Amino acid sequence: MTADPISCTHHCPDGYLYELNGTLQTSGSVSCNSSTAQWSHMSRGNPLGELPKCAASITPTHYLTFVDMSFLGSESCPDISKTQLALTTYFSGSSSDSYSCIKGENPACSITEVKCSSSSTSLKITYNVKQTGDLKIPVETFSSQITADVKSKNLKLTVNTVKRRKRAIELTGDTSEISGPTARCEAGAGYVGTVCVKCPIGRYEKDGVCTDCPANTFSNTVGSTKCNDCSDDLKTITTGSDSESDCTALCKVPDMVNGYSYPASGYTVSDKTTVYTHCKDYYSVQHNILQSRPCGQLDSTKPDFPNCYRMCKIVHISDSMSVTDKSVEINSLLAYKEPANFTCNDEKDTAICANAGQNVSLYCNKVSIILLLAIIAGGTLLLTVTMVTVYFLCCISGKKKGMARREETAVEPMLKLNVGLGGVFRGLDEQTYNLADQRSDEDDESEDKKKETSF
């Protein structure tokens, strides 16, 4: 991960579009939140961050402009077919060029789907202007002219009736609302505004619109008019599935302690979806525990669950000259239960992060051979000097008995001194002590010989 958000732009090939929130686009951008490892388009409904599917743009079969008008002049609806004829007659007979698409022998436009409803004050008539051919004048101009005629009260319809007493009724346009034009497409395609697109995989055409396949269904064919059901009680993660492999056993991503996951905790995914654990700063998963694995293998009650633990820190090295492994340094971090392997005086040694968050100190526990020999030599020299000193003290007294007593007395402090030295040399090999005792015996024999000579 990086400190700054990552942004990516996705594009559709030429001639392809994708729908997003009711509009068609050819490209879009998404960004990644580096603190949560989540992309901006990911959600519970899109846990894996699927990008919109591009669809081929195709020619519409026709266009429809919907007109909603209210008329004054009657309290009851006239015959629908005669009302439709009256509307066609008005537009085709108008002197305005704005209605040119409905004029001529083979007009590009026609009036369709006429409906009527009445109230105590007016009639409401709705209809579509259907365009099936090319237009010299855009249909938007047609719509604008209707609005102008209604506003000026110039739009008047003469509707013939079957009643004998009244041959026709006059209807004057009072208000109008117009929407469109919108495209209409072939089967298996949907319209968005004035554009038709083939329904891509994962979607199907329903009532002229491309719609995501419902949950637990899928469509792996472009231009589908229906979706296929999953088999064997398998389910899909969300809607819009485009492959039978999307039918699977489901798994809910568990919560992560001191970290977060991708996909996010709480999202429902396939039991085969790999879940990645990301720990916050100075935390990591336990040593030798996998940081990513299929969702179906995650169980927070088991010891191999990838929880995040605070890392240990190496704060002390007893003798930096003895540690020859450059990878072990002060302030280095260790994962929970991770060993720090280092070399101390040519001997392999290890320290372990036994408790999460503890400070770790490294010590050289084994004494080198050179240091051991130095200690033995120093101890031997100290013992010799001590015995010589005691001997001269005995000679100064000048009395044989006193000297004898002093010899006996001198042995005791020497033995005590020897015991004290043994405390100093505790932990050394038994061979070291034997060497010291052997040299002490040799010194005693030498002293006895000197005494016999002096006497």
WOQUI-V155522 format. One record per residue. RES is the residue in three letters. BURIAL is + if it has 16 or more other C-alpha atoms within 10 Angstrom, else -. Layout:
res = (RES	RES)
burial = (BURIAL	BURIAL)
//
This chain:
res = (MET	THR	ALA	ASP	PRO	ILE	SER	CYS	THR	HIS	HIS	CYS	PRO	ASP	GLY	TYR	LEU	TYR	GLU	LEU	ASN	GLY	THR	LEU	GLN	THR	SER	GLY	SER	VAL	SER	CYS	ASN	SER	SER	THR	ALA	GLN	TRP	SER	HIS	MET	SER	ARG	GLY	ASN	PRO	LEU	GLY	GLU	LEU	PRO	LYS	CYS	ALA	ALA	SER	ILE	THR	PRO	THR	HIS	TYR	LEU	THR	PHE	VAL	ASP	MET	SER	PHE	LEU	GLY	SER	GLU	SER	CYS	PRO	ASP	ILE	SER	LYS	THR	GLN	LEU	ALA	LEU	THR	THR	TYR	PHE	SER	GLY	SER	SER	SER	ASP	SER	TYR	SER	CYS	ILE	LYS	GLY	GLU	ASN	PRO	ALA	CYS	SER	ILE	THR	GLU	VAL	LYS	CYS	SER	SER	SER	SER	THR	SER	LEU	LYS	ILE	THR	TYR	ASN	VAL	LYS	GLN	THR	GLY	ASP	LEU	LYS	ILE	PRO	VAL	GLU	THR	PHE	SER	SER	GLN	ILE	THR	ALA	ASP	VAL	LYS	SER	LYS	ASN	LEU	LYS	LEU	THR	VAL	ASN	THR	VAL	LYS	ARG	ARG	LYS	ARG	ALA	ILE	GLU	LEU	THR	GLY	ASP	THR	SER	GLU	ILE	SER	GLY	PRO	THR	ALA	ARG	CYS	GLU	ALA	GLY	ALA	GLY	TYR	VAL	GLY	THR	VAL	CYS	VAL	LYS	CYS	PRO	ILE	GLY	ARG	TYR	GLU	LYS	ASP	GLY	VAL	CYS	THR	ASP	CYS	PRO	ALA	ASN	THR	PHE	SER	ASN	THR	VAL	GLY	SER	THR	LYS	CYS	ASN	ASP	CYS	SER	ASP	ASP	LEU	LYS	THR	ILE	THR	THR	GLY	SER	ASP	SER	GLU	SER	ASP	CYS	THR	ALA	LEU	CYS	LYS	VAL	PRO	ASP	MET	VAL	ASN	GLY	TYR	SER	TYR	PRO	ALA	SER	GLY	TYR	THR	VAL	SER	ASP	LYS	THR	THR	VAL	TYR	THR	HIS	CYS	LYS	ASP	TYR	TYR	SER	VAL	GLN	HIS	ASN	ILE	LEU	GLN	SER	ARG	PRO	CYS	GLY	GLN	LEU	ASP	SER	THR	LYS	PRO	ASP	PHE	PRO	ASN	CYS	TYR	ARG	MET	CYS	LYS	ILE	VAL	HIS	ILE	SER	ASP	SER	MET	SER	VAL	THR	ASP	LYS	SER	VAL	GLU	ILE	ASN	SER	LEU	LEU	ALA	TYR	LYS	GLU	PRO	ALA	ASN	PHE	THR	CYS	ASN	ASP	GLU	LYS	ASP	THR	ALA	ILE	CYS	ALA	ASN	ALA	GLY	GLN	ASN	VAL	SER	LEU	TYR	CYS	ASN	LYS	VAL	SER	ILE	ILE	LEU	LEU	LEU	ALA	ILE	ILE	ALA	GLY	GLY	THR	LEU	LEU	LEU	THR	VAL	THR	MET	VAL	THR	VAL	TYR	PHE	LEU	CYS	CYS	ILE	SER	GLY	LYS	LYS	LYS	GLY	MET	ALA	ARG	ARG	GLU	GLU	THR	ALA	VAL	GLU	PRO	MET	LEU	LYS	LEU	ASN	VAL	GLY	LEU	GLY	GLY	VAL	PHE	ARG	GLY	LEU	ASP	GLU	GLN	THR	TYR	ASN	LEU	ALA	ASP	GLN	ARG	SER	ASP	GLU	ASP	ASP	GLU	SER	GLU	ASP	LYS	LYS	LYS	GLU	THR	SER	PHE)
burial = (-	-	-	-	-	-	-	-	-	-	-	+	-	-	-	+	+	+	+	-	-	-	-	+	-	+	-	-	-	-	-	+	+	-	-	+	+	+	+	-	+	+	-	+	-	+	+	+	+	-	-	+	+	+	+	+	+	+	-	+	-	+	+	+	+	+	+	+	+	+	+	+	-	+	-	-	+	+	-	-	-	-	+	+	-	+	+	+	-	-	+	+	-	-	-	-	-	+	+	+	+	+	+	-	-	-	+	+	+	+	+	-	-	+	+	+	-	+	-	-	-	+	+	+	+	+	+	+	+	+	+	+	-	-	-	-	-	-	+	-	-	+	+	-	+	+	+	-	+	+	-	-	-	-	+	+	+	+	+	+	-	-	-	-	-	-	-	-	-	-	+	+	+	+	+	+	-	+	-	+	+	+	+	+	+	+	+	+	+	+	+	+	-	+	+	+	+	+	+	+	+	+	+	+	+	+	-	+	+	+	+	+	+	+	+	+	+	+	+	+	+	+	+	+	+	+	+	+	+	+	-	-	-	+	+	+	+	+	+	+	+	+	+	+	-	+	+	+	-	+	+	+	+	+	-	+	-	+	+	+	+	+	+	+	+	-	+	+	+	+	+	-	+	+	+	+	+	+	+	+	-	+	+	+	+	+	+	-	-	-	+	-	+	-	+	+	-	+	-	-	-	-	-	+	+	+	+	+	+	+	+	+	+	+	-	-	+	-	-	-	-	+	+	-	-	-	-	+	+	-	-	-	+	+	+	+	+	+	-	+	-	+	+	+	+	-	-	-	+	-	+	+	+	-	-	+	+	+	+	+	-	+	+	+	-	-	-	-	-	-	-	-	-	-	-	+	-	-	+	-	-	-	+	-	-	-	+	-	-	+	+	-	-	+	-	-	-	-	-	-	-	-	+	-	-	+	-	-	-	+	-	-	-	+	-	-	-	+	-	-	-	-	-	-	+	-	-	-	-	-	-	-	+	-	-	+	-	-	-	+	-	-	-	-	-	-	-	-	-	-	-	-	-	-	-)
//
